[in-house]
Amino acid sequence: MATVLICRRFPRLSRVTTFSTTAKCKAESGSNKSKQKKEENPETTNTRTESAATIQLLNPLDYRVSYNPSAYAKSRAASQQHTARNSGQALGDTFTSPGTAQVQHTFGTASSQALPPVRDALPKPKSKPVLEQTISAPLSVAQTKEEAEKGKTEMHDSKEDPRMFQKGRPEYRSLSYDKFEPIETLPLEEGDSILHSVAVCEGSQSPGTITDYFCRLSHLPVEQHAALVSELRFNTLCRCAVKNIRLFSTSDLISILKACVRLVVPPTHPLLNACESEFCRRVWDMNLDQVLLVADCWRCLERSVPSYLSILFSYANMHWKDLTLPQFVQLVYIIGEGRRSPADLMQKIESMILKYLDSFTLEEVGAVCLGLFKSLSGISNHIMRKIADRVSLQMEDMSTYALVNVLKMLRYTRMDHLPVMKELGKVIPARIPTINIQGIMHITLTCSSLHYFDEGIMAAVAMSLPSKVTYCRSKDAAKFLWSFGCLDYEPPNEEEFYSSLIEQMHRKLHEFRKFPEHLLTGLLGLAFVKRFPEELIDYALRDEFVQKTRSSKYELKKDLFTLSKSVEIECPSYQGNRLPPQLYEEVTEMVLNFAEQEIYVRPEIVEAVSLLQSMLGGPEYVKNHMILPHTRSSDLEVHLAMDGHPIPFNLKDPTADKKLKDIGVSLTDELMTQLIKGRSNNQSPVEVENADRTPDKERGEEARTPRTGYRAAFSGGPLIAGTRLQVEPKLGRCLEAPPSLTLNRQPQGVKLAIQVSNRNHYCYCSKRLLGLHCLKRRQLRQLGYVVVELPFWEWFPLLKRTRLEKLSYLHYKVFDPALLSRA
């Protein structure tokens, strides 16, 4: 019997070797307020292919290939609050995060190899729906897919109802439109009779009759509504209403508006234009319940009414003390849905939250948080902590939707509330399989944005995601990748997890042209965990895509810079597109300028540099700079010879130049003889300048004496003669030969990259290093550096101790014999 071998092609993926580090990771992020859509995918909803695969891989330095075919911020304005609260944050510890789009595109590449088209990397459906089979062949893959998606309905409802809180109290019935209100269906014959009366008696109906007609027609069967709205006689009725708009009582006008909601009248309909203008005119004569009800109807009609909302907010501001609890919650809901944050109301909103917090239902707590989140409304840490305190005590009784809304606000305010996060780790893992994909994404993103690692939550997400991945929007997939990479977590099912998300990134490729930040967010998250999908990287670095990033509302140059440089270091075999040199220079200058103003001058770094210079012999032995500017944090670079002696290398340091000028040299006959004929065997180099040296200069020279003199420097006592005879003065050494020749004559040694870390490099309340800093240290090692860390839990307390204790600690770190064995 013949054997048929079926091969499935996957997107090419680079995978760097797992690298063990002594410290592990911590995290951070952002959110998007764009309107959510359901995403359908006809190809893989019920199809899971488990076949063998042939994969084209990049070949990074020192990595293993591991792939199993069986089968992820700038966050918002709150990042500024975070920076103020944690002054140790390095530039760009937070990268850009997500949005959504639809644009078709085909791959191009500068690689010498032909890359497989995107469609070849996707699972093949077992059978195509009829609609898909009828689409003409010349259509592009993206077009075909989108047409097919329109013909299928996703069974997974990815959108929750933000109005669930209204079911908790009967008072909301007078404040909001109740779409579940039972109504008696109107027979078709009666509907036709009403339309006939409209045509016969056009223009002669009273306002009360017109209102009655609208209400009764809205009771027709739902399937008849679309036909009714396009009916000529219905449009005649609408014209009659517009003509008599000022004759209607307020209650009648509200009834007509509610009928329009039931009939799903288009938001741009002329009748609604007239209603909006009339309600704006009448607001001050209406009661608060009516004002809120009308605002809710506009929301149900998905009509933007900025003028009405402005008047509503002014009205609420004047009647603030009269707001009941349901009216307040409904107002915050309207503020959120309108995506507007009235500045004059915010302080009053906080006072009302404090007033009603203990009386809110848990769903109302979630609704208030969602309203504040959507409207980008800042809230004090005191209020947010009060909300979090209550939630941490009642989380098990809270719906997942309300809980996710609270997490969004925690993320927005950068609130590090440990009881909530610990309780989340107990409650949420068991719920993950039943939560829709957007809810799971927000839970995961909250953990990474707050730098909080809980393996139970992350593992539950990873296990649940592959079966739901086709419901991910482009920003969902990107944020999942970012969150896992940011926390440097690779789950037990890592190959299935990552391959499913990378495939989804390919499916959503057409969206990245409109929302480029999502692609970069996902690729950076992958880079943190040593994964480099070649085709997606090649697409992200092509000129056309780079130009698209310039029109984004986010600053994406630094993200492109980090991605491109990481590929350059870790994937030397990559032959695809690269960033232009001028962009490299532009971003490098931007990053270095920021570092000089904000990073190099931090007290913990300045103190470490000063003490290292004193211990090693001067500024030429230490360089405070960014070895890898694309990682956006500083390093203190030190070179050691194989015998442990420090090697001068920072000879262009402006401080060193200044000190050389201050010291000066007297060119005596004896010194000239030494330079021409060489030094006599019985004369120490120190004695050459003895006559011209002052006591202050001598002490300065002792402070710069490397390695062999450090003990005397610690104790503050004089250096013994034997010690000084072993040490060559800096000045004599520079005069002997050009710096380059001096360095070339040094035996090969070890280059140290000293990391002065802070808590923002780690996960919250842990010693788990964040993904960005794992990437940095991995790349430093790959370039031949030995990474030495001054961890914040050791170095920061020492800053308050004596100079001797700090010097002793630095000596222990720098002159550890084990470092030389790593060279």
Residue, then its C-alpha position, 0 to 999 in steps of 0.5 A: m500500500a502506498t504511503v503518503l507523506i503530508c508536510r505542513r510548512f510553518p513560519r521560519l523561527s529563530r530560537v536562541t539557546t536557553f541561557s541560565t542566569t543567577a537572577k530572574c525577572k520582573a515586568e510592566s505596560g499599557s492598554n488601548k481604548s479602541k472599539q472592540k470587534k469580534e474576530e472570526n477565523p474560518e480556517t482553524t476554529n474547529t480544526r487542529t492540525e497535528s502533523a510534522a513540519t519542516i521549518q526554515l530557521l535562522n542560525p543565531l550564535d550558540y543556540r539550539v533548535s527546538y520546535n514542536p508543530s503540534a499545535y501577547a503599552k506607551s501605556r497611557a499617561a499613568s506611565q508618568q506617574h510610575t516614573a515619578r514614583n520609581s525614579g530608578q526606572a531606566l529609559g524604555d523599560t516599558f516598550t510600546s503596546p497595541g491597537t487594531a486594523q485591516v489591510q491586505h499585504t504581501f511579503g517582500t524580502a531582501s534575503s537571498q532565500a525565497l521566503p514561503p508566503v504567509r498562507d503556506a505558514l497557516p493551517k489548511p482547513k479540512s473543508k472550505p465553506v461554500l462562500e469561500q469556494t465561490i470566491s474567484a481565484p485571482l483574489s489575494v489571500a487576505q481578501t479571500k480570508e476576509e470574505a470567508e470570515k464575513g460568511k461565518t459567525e464566531m461561536h465564541d462571544s468575545k465581547e462582554d456586556p458593560r451594562m450588567f451592573q444595571k440589573g442589580r437595582p430597579e432604579y436603573r430602569s428609569l435611568s437607562y434603556d432596558k433592552f430586555e424589557p418585555i414587550e408585546t409583539l405587534p402583528l404585521e397587519e397592524g404595522d401595515s395599517i399604521l403605515h397606510s394611515v401615515a401615507v393617507c394622512e401625511g402631515s395631519q397627525s398630532p404629536g401624540t399620534i406620531t409618538d404612538y405610531f413610533c412606539r407600536l411600530s417598534h414592537l414589530p418582530v425584530e426580523q422586520h425592523a431593517a425592512l421597516v426602517s428602509e420603508l418609504r412610509f416610515n421615512t414619511l413618519c420620520r419627516c412628520a416627527v422632525k416637522n413637529i419636533r418642538l411640539f412633543s412633550t419631553s416624555d414623548l420625545i424620549s419615547i420616540l428615541k427609545a423606539c429608534v433604539r429598538l428599531v436600530v435606526p442608523p446613527t446618522h438618520p435625520l430624525l436623530n439629528a433633529c432629536e439631538s438638537e432638541f434635547c440639547r435645547r431642553v436639557w435644563d428643563m429635564n430632570l436628572d433621570q431623563v438626562l441620563l436616560v437620553a444619554d444612554c439611548w445615544r450610547c445604544l444607538e452608537r451615536s457620538v453626541p459631544s455637545y449633549l454630553s458637555i451639557l450633561f456634565s455641566y448639569a451634573n456639576m450643578h446638581w452634584k449633591d443630589l446624585t443618588l448612588p445609581q445616578f452616580v454609577q450611571l453617570v460614570y458609565i456614560i463618561g466612560e462610554g463617551r471617552r471623555s474626562p470632564a476635569d471639573l468633575m474628577q475631584k467630585i467623582e473621587s468624593m462620591i466614590l468614597k461616599y458610596l464605596d461600601s454600598f456599591t455592588l461588586e458589579e458597580v465597583g467594576a462599572v466605576c473602574l471601567g468608566l474611569f479607565k475608558s475616559l482616561s480619568g486619573i484617580s488618586n492612589h488613596i481612592m484606588r487603594k480603597i477600591a482594591d482593599r474591598v476587591s481583595l476581600q470579596m474577589e471570589d464573589m465578583s464576576t470575572y468581567a467586573l474583576v477585569n475592569v478593576l485590574k484595568m484601573l490598577r494597571y492604569t494607576r500603577m497600583d502595586h496592591l499585593p493583596v489583590m494580586k495574591e488573591l488573583g493568583k488563587v481565584i483566577p487560574a481556575r476561571i481562565p478556561t471560561i473567560n473570553i480572549q480579551g479578558i484573558m489578555h487584560i489579566t495577563l497584561t495587568c500582571s506584566s504591566l505591574h511586574y507581578f509574576d504568578e506562575g499559576i496564572m501564567a501557566a493557566v493562560a498558556m494552557s488555555l490560549p492555543s485552543k482560543v488563539t484564532y479569536c485573538r485580534s492583532k493587539d491581543a496576540a501582541k500583548f500576550l507575547w509581550s506579557f510572557g516575554c516581559l516576565d521572561y516566562e516560558p510555560p510548560n507548553e511553550e512550543e505549542f503556545y508560541s507557535s500558535l501565537i506566531e501563526q496568528m500574527h501571520r494571519k493578522l499581518h494585514e492589520f499591522r500596516k494600520f497598527p504597526e505598534h502591535l507587530l513591534t510589541g509582539l516581536l519584542g516580546l518574542a526577542f526577550v525569550k530568544r525567539f526570532p520569526e524571520e518573516l515577521i522581522d523582515y516585514a517589520l524592518r522593511d522601508e515601507f513598514v518603517q515609514k508606517t511607524r512614523s504615523s503611529k501615535y506611539e514613539l516606535k523608533k526605539d522599538l525598531f532600534t531594539l529589535s534590529k540590534s537584537v537580531e544583529i547580535e543574536c542572529p548573524s545569519y539573518q539576511g533580510n531587511r535592516l534599518p537604515p544607518q541614519l535611523y540607527e544614529e538618530v535613535t542612538e543619539m536620542v537614547l544617549n542624550f536621555a542617559e546623560q540627563e537621567i541615567y548616568v546621574r542617578p545617585e547609586i550609579v554616580e557613587a559606584v563610578s566614583l568609588l571604582q575610580s578611586m579603587l582602580g586608579g582613576p577615570e581611565y579604568v572605568k567607563n560609565h556608558m551604554i555598551l548596548p544603547h538599544t537596551r536603554s540602561s547603563d553599564l560600568e565597564v571595567h577591563l582586567a588583565m588575566d593576572g587581575h590587574p585593571i587595564p586602562f582603556n577609557l583614555k578619552d574620558p574628559t575627566a581623565d584628560k582634565k586630570l592629566k592637564d592639572i598634573g603637568v610634567s616637567l621635562t627634565d634632562e633625567l626624564m628625557t634620558q629615560l624616554i630616549k634610552g630607557r629607565s635605569n634598573n635601580q630607579s623607581p618611576v615614582e622618584v622621577e617626579n618626586a621633586d615636582r610633586t606636592p603632597d596633594k598630588e601624591r595622595g591623588e596618585e595613590a588613589r589612582t594606584p590600581r589593584t596592588g594598592y587598594r588595601a592601603a586606599f581602603s584603610g587610608g594609611p600610607l602605601i608601603a614602598g614595595t607596593r608603590l614600586q610595583v605600580e607604574p604611574k599613569l603619567g609615565r605610562c602614557l608618555e611611554a607609548p601611545p594608548s593603542l600600543t599600551l593596550n595591545r601589549q596588555p595580556q588578554g583579559v576579561k571585560l566586565a559589564i557592571q550592572v547597577s540594578n534597581r527594583n524596576h529591573y525585577c518582578y515585583c517583590s522578587k529577584r526574577l529579572l525582567g525580559l528586557h534585562c535578561l535580553k541585555r545580559r544575554q547579549l552582553r555575554q554573547l559579545g564577550y562581556v562578563v556580567v557583574e551585578l550590584p543588585f539593588w537589595e545589596w548596593f542600595p543599603l550600602l549607600k548609607r554605610t561607610r566608604l570603607e564598607k562600600l569599597s570592600y563590597l566593590h572589591y569583592k565584586v570586581f576582583d572575584p577570582a571566578l570572573l577571570s575563569r570566565a574569560 
